[in-house]
């Protein structure tokens, strides 16, 4: 498939990862327009202006950013309004471990992410990129230690399951640790794609994750219905990121997936109808 990515909605666009995703998307496609979701639109606008002042964004690139209010806990209508006419959604939200709020993972990584998936489906979004974490799909050391923070990996997996069952074409990216590597990390460490549920340690930079997202949107057919675990290694061969995604195995072909989900929905509807009839009787 080649989806017309004329507009992309980025949830979490003002975060450290989200900002880099926005910039890489703009750099990768001169015709692309970004709907940058932000809780604080004034602060987001100042952030874009600052990026222009220091040369991270050109004025013409910044003009392709529409900052939109986006509170993923505000209900489906508000989320759909934030998505607007975007054909693609990139989710880069996540609870901050430094906040100390143990309820945040359920609210943000779980419930808010699931709400974004549901709203995206109802808005007719064709492709959804979700960034989660190593260890989301299976327990393994040291990644599983993250779950001590409010069960955050469990909540991220809830969101992944919702996306897998949505029917939308998707790419799930599970990066390793993002805290230490800086934006110059790619000069010495190449991105490596690992099979899902296989990797529990490693790191890469936020910029490298953003570059993978941009590569996926440049060629959606290379990334469709895949779950990719990402780390970086100093001795790994340097492969174009689009080719890296293309070589990664698909979770399930879209035609097979659509047929399976259709059967599941029909079975669920039949069960609900039978239960209603029984209750009425």
C-alpha positions as CSV (number, residue, x, y, z in Angstrom):
1,X,0.0,0.0,0.0
2,X,1.0,3.6,-0.4
3,X,-1.2,5.8,1.8
4,X,-1.5,9.6,1.0
5,X,0.2,11.0,4.1
6,X,-0.8,14.5,3.4
7,X,-1.5,15.2,7.1
8,X,-0.3,13.3,10.1
9,X,-1.6,13.7,13.7
10,X,1.2,13.3,16.3
11,X,0.0,12.6,19.8
12,X,2.6,13.7,22.3
13,X,4.1,16.2,19.8
14,X,5.6,18.4,22.5
15,X,7.4,15.6,24.3
16,X,11.1,14.9,23.9
17,X,10.3,12.1,21.4
18,X,7.3,13.7,19.8
19,X,9.3,16.9,19.0
20,X,11.9,14.9,17.2
21,X,9.2,12.9,15.3
22,X,7.6,16.1,14.1
23,X,10.9,17.5,12.9
24,X,11.9,14.3,11.1
25,X,8.6,14.0,9.4
26,X,8.8,17.5,8.1
27,X,12.4,17.0,6.9
28,X,11.4,13.7,5.1
29,X,8.5,15.1,3.1
30,X,8.3,18.7,1.9
31,X,4.5,18.4,1.3
32,X,3.6,16.9,4.6
33,X,1.5,18.8,7.1
34,X,1.6,18.0,10.8
35,X,-1.2,18.3,13.3
36,X,0.7,18.5,16.6
37,X,-1.4,17.5,19.5
38,X,-0.7,19.4,22.7
39,X,-2.4,20.0,26.1
40,X,-0.8,23.4,26.3
41,X,-1.0,25.0,22.9
42,X,0.7,28.2,24.0
43,X,3.7,26.4,25.3
44,X,3.8,24.3,22.1
45,X,3.7,27.4,19.9
46,X,6.6,28.9,21.9
47,X,8.5,25.6,21.5
48,X,8.1,25.7,17.7
49,X,9.2,29.4,17.6
50,X,12.3,28.5,19.7
51,X,13.2,25.7,17.3
52,X,13.1,28.2,14.4
53,X,15.2,30.7,16.3
54,X,18.0,28.1,17.0
55,X,17.8,26.7,13.4
56,X,16.3,23.3,14.2
57,X,13.3,24.2,12.0
58,X,13.1,26.5,9.0
59,X,10.3,29.0,9.0
60,X,8.7,27.2,6.0
61,X,8.8,23.9,7.9
62,X,7.3,25.5,11.0
63,X,4.5,26.9,8.8
64,X,3.4,23.3,8.0
65,X,2.7,22.6,11.7
66,X,-0.8,23.1,13.0
67,X,-0.8,23.0,16.8
68,X,-4.1,21.5,18.0
69,X,-5.5,21.1,21.5
70,X,-5.3,17.4,22.4
71,X,-6.4,15.9,25.7
72,X,-6.7,12.2,25.2
73,X,-8.8,11.9,28.4
74,X,-11.4,14.4,27.1
75,X,-13.6,11.9,25.3
76,X,-14.0,10.6,21.7
77,X,-15.4,13.8,20.1
78,X,-12.4,15.9,21.4
79,X,-9.9,13.3,20.2
80,X,-11.5,13.1,16.7
81,X,-11.4,16.9,16.5
82,X,-7.7,16.9,17.2
83,X,-7.1,14.2,14.6
84,X,-9.1,16.2,12.1
85,X,-8.5,15.2,8.4
86,X,-5.2,13.3,9.2
87,X,-4.9,10.0,7.4
88,X,-2.1,8.8,9.7
89,X,-1.7,8.9,13.5
90,X,1.6,8.6,15.4
91,X,1.4,8.0,19.1
92,X,4.3,9.2,21.2
93,X,2.7,9.5,24.6
94,X,3.8,7.9,27.9
95,X,3.6,8.5,31.6
96,X,6.8,10.0,33.1
97,X,8.5,7.9,35.7
98,X,9.8,11.0,37.4
99,X,6.3,12.2,38.2
100,X,5.9,9.5,40.9
101,X,2.2,9.2,40.0
102,X,1.5,5.4,40.0
103,X,-2.0,6.0,38.4
104,X,-0.5,7.6,35.3
105,X,0.5,4.5,33.4
106,X,-3.1,3.2,33.5
107,X,-4.5,6.6,32.6
108,X,-2.0,7.5,29.9
109,X,-0.3,4.4,28.5
110,X,-3.5,2.3,28.9
111,X,-6.8,4.2,28.8
112,X,-5.7,7.3,26.8
113,X,-3.9,5.2,24.2
114,X,-6.8,2.9,23.8
115,X,-9.1,6.0,23.4
116,X,-6.8,7.3,20.7
117,X,-7.0,4.0,18.9
118,X,-10.8,4.0,19.0
119,X,-11.1,7.6,17.9
120,X,-8.6,7.0,15.1
121,X,-10.6,4.1,13.8
122,X,-13.9,6.0,13.9
123,X,-12.2,8.9,12.1
124,X,-11.2,6.6,9.2
125,X,-7.4,6.7,9.9
126,X,-5.6,4.4,7.6
127,X,-2.2,3.9,9.3
128,X,-1.3,4.1,13.0
129,X,2.2,4.1,14.5
130,X,2.4,3.3,18.2
131,X,5.6,3.7,20.2
132,X,5.7,1.5,23.3
133,X,8.8,-0.2,24.9
134,X,10.9,-3.3,25.0
135,X,9.4,-5.8,27.4
136,X,5.8,-4.9,26.5
137,X,4.9,-8.3,25.0
138,X,6.9,-10.6,27.3
139,X,8.7,-10.6,30.6
140,X,12.4,-10.4,30.6
141,X,15.2,-8.7,32.5
142,X,16.0,-5.8,32.7
143,X,13.0,-4.4,30.7
144,X,10.4,-6.0,33.0
145,X,11.7,-3.8,35.9
146,X,9.8,-1.0,34.2
147,X,6.6,-2.6,35.2
148,X,7.3,-1.6,38.8
149,X,6.1,1.8,37.8
150,X,2.4,1.4,37.9
151,X,2.4,-1.7,35.7
152,X,3.4,0.5,32.8
153,X,4.3,-2.4,30.5
154,X,1.0,-4.1,31.2
155,X,-0.8,-0.9,30.3
156,X,1.2,-0.4,27.1
157,X,0.3,-4.0,26.1
158,X,-3.4,-3.2,26.6
159,X,-3.0,-0.4,24.0
160,X,-1.1,-2.7,21.6
161,X,-3.9,-5.3,21.8
162,X,-6.5,-2.6,21.1
163,X,-4.5,-1.5,18.0
164,X,-4.0,-5.0,16.8
165,X,-7.7,-5.6,17.0
166,X,-8.8,-2.3,15.5
167,X,-8.5,-3.3,11.8
168,X,-6.3,-0.3,11.0
169,X,-3.0,-0.9,9.4
170,X,-0.3,-0.4,12.1
171,X,3.3,-0.3,13.1
172,X,4.2,-1.0,16.7
173,X,7.7,0.2,17.7
174,X,9.2,-1.1,20.9
175,X,12.4,0.9,21.5
176,X,15.0,0.2,24.2
177,X,16.1,2.7,26.7
178,X,16.0,6.3,25.5
179,X,17.3,8.2,28.5
180,X,21.0,8.2,28.0
181,X,21.8,8.2,24.3
182,X,22.0,11.8,22.8
183,X,21.1,12.9,19.3
184,X,24.7,12.1,18.2
185,X,24.3,8.5,19.2
186,X,23.7,7.5,15.6
187,X,27.2,8.5,14.6
188,X,28.6,5.4,16.4
189,X,25.6,3.1,16.8
190,X,23.4,1.8,14.1
191,X,19.7,0.9,14.5
192,X,18.9,-2.8,14.7
193,X,15.5,-4.4,14.4
194,X,14.7,-7.4,16.6
195,X,11.8,-9.9,16.4
196,X,8.9,-9.1,18.8
197,X,9.2,-10.6,22.3
198,X,12.9,-11.4,21.9
199,X,14.8,-8.4,23.3
200,X,14.9,-7.1,26.9
201,X,17.9,-4.8,27.0
202,X,19.6,-2.2,24.9
203,X,19.2,1.4,24.1
204,X,19.0,3.9,21.2
205,X,18.4,7.6,20.9
206,X,15.0,9.4,20.6
207,X,16.3,10.8,17.3
208,X,16.9,7.3,15.9
209,X,13.3,6.3,16.9
210,X,12.0,9.4,15.1
211,X,14.0,8.5,12.0
212,X,12.4,5.0,12.0
213,X,8.9,6.6,12.2
214,X,9.7,8.9,9.3
215,X,11.0,5.9,7.2
216,X,7.8,4.0,8.0
217,X,5.6,6.9,6.7
218,X,7.8,7.3,3.6
219,X,6.9,3.7,2.7
220,X,4.0,2.3,4.6
221,X,4.0,-1.0,2.7
222,X,7.4,-1.8,4.3
223,X,6.0,-1.3,7.8
224,X,2.4,-2.5,7.6
225,X,1.2,-4.7,10.5
226,X,4.6,-5.2,12.1
227,X,5.9,-5.2,15.7
228,X,9.5,-4.1,15.7
229,X,11.8,-4.1,18.7
230,X,14.5,-1.5,18.3
231,X,18.0,-1.2,19.8
232,X,21.3,0.2,18.6
233,X,24.7,-1.5,18.3
234,X,28.1,-0.1,17.6
235,X,29.2,-2.9,15.2
236,X,25.9,-3.4,13.4
237,X,25.8,-2.9,9.6
238,X,24.3,0.4,8.5
239,X,21.1,-0.4,6.6
240,X,18.6,2.1,5.2
241,X,15.8,2.3,7.7
242,X,13.1,1.6,5.1
243,X,14.9,-1.6,4.1
244,X,15.3,-2.5,7.7
245,X,11.5,-2.3,8.1
246,X,10.8,-4.1,4.8
247,X,12.9,-7.1,5.9
248,X,11.1,-7.4,9.2
249,X,8.4,-10.1,9.4
250,X,4.8,-9.1,9.2
251,X,2.6,-10.0,12.2
252,X,-0.4,-10.9,10.0
253,X,-1.2,-10.1,6.4
254,X,-3.9,-7.4,6.2
255,X,-6.4,-9.5,4.2
256,X,-6.0,-12.4,6.6
257,X,-6.4,-10.1,9.6
258,X,-9.5,-8.3,8.2
259,X,-11.2,-11.7,7.6
260,X,-10.3,-12.9,11.1
261,X,-11.5,-9.7,12.7
262,X,-14.7,-9.8,10.7
263,X,-15.4,-13.3,11.9
264,X,-14.7,-12.3,15.5
265,X,-17.0,-9.3,15.2
266,X,-19.8,-11.4,13.7
267,X,-19.4,-14.0,16.4
268,X,-19.5,-11.3,19.1
269,X,-22.6,-9.8,17.6
270,X,-24.3,-13.2,17.4
271,X,-23.5,-13.9,21.0
272,X,-24.8,-10.5,22.1
273,X,-28.0,-11.0,20.1
274,X,-28.5,-14.5,21.7
275,X,-27.9,-13.1,25.1
276,X,-30.4,-10.3,24.5
277,X,-33.0,-12.7,23.2
278,X,-32.5,-15.0,26.2
279,X,-32.9,-12.1,28.6
280,X,-36.1,-10.9,26.9
281,X,-37.5,-14.4,27.0
